[in-house]
C-alpha cells in the first residue's frame, strides 16, 4: 500500500478508455479511482527506473565485444594523453 505524507493535488486528463479502465478496477477492488491511479503510476515509475546507468554501460561493453572493438591497451595509465592531446 502507498503511504503518503504530503499530498499535492493535481489534475490530469485521461482518455475515455483509460478512465473507464480505472473506474472498472476501482469498482472491482473497492478502491477510490485516485488510489488506483496513484498505485498504477507508482508501479509504472518503478519499471521505468529499472534501466540503470550500469545496465546501459554493460550493454555498451557487450556491443563492443560483439563488434570486436579494441581500444588502446595503455588507456588506464595514459588517459590524459588520449583525452587532451590532439592528433
N, C-alpha and C positions, 0 to 999 in steps of 0.2 A: 504494500500500500504506500502511496505517495503522501509524505507528511510535509506540509508547507508552513513555514514560519511567517514569511512575508508574502502576501498575495498582491500581485499587481493586476488590476483589471485591464483586460484588453478586449478588443473587438476584432473578429475575423469574419470574412465572407467565405462561405462554403458552397460549393456546387450542390445543386439539389440532390443528386445521387449520393454524395458523401454525407450530406445532412441526414438523409433517410437511413443510411447505414449506421450512423452514430445513434440515431433515435432507436433503431431496432436493437442494437447492442445494449443501449442504456435500459431499455424496457426488459430485455431478456435477463440482464444481470442485476436488475433493480438498482441502478445507479443513476446519478444525475448525468446529463449529457456532458456537462463541463468536466466531470470526473473522467468520463470515457475519453474525451478529447485530450485531457492532460496526460492520462496514462499512455495513450497511443503515441502522443508526441514524445514522451519520455523514452518509450521503447525505441522509437524511430531514431532519436538522437543518440541513444546508446549504440545502435547498429552503425550509425554514421561515424562514430568515433573509433570504431574498430580498426580502420585503416590508419595505423600509426606511421610516424616517420621511419621507425625501424623497419616496418614491413615494406615501405617504399624503397628504402635503401637496399634491403635484401633482394627485392625484385630487380634493381639495377645490377647488383652483383650477379644474380642468376642470368640476366640478359648478357652481361659481359662474358660470362663463361660460355654461354650458348654460342655467341658470336666469336669466341676465341680471341677476345681483345686482350692486348697486353700493354702495360704501362711501363714506365722506367723502373728498373729494379732498385734504384737508389732514392726513390721518392721520399721515403721517411727521413732520410738524413739530409737531403738537398731540396726540401720543399720550397725554401725561399728562392732558390735558383729558378725553379720551374714556375713559381708564381710571379716573380717580379722581373726577371731578365727577359729582354726582348731578343728574338732571334733574327 
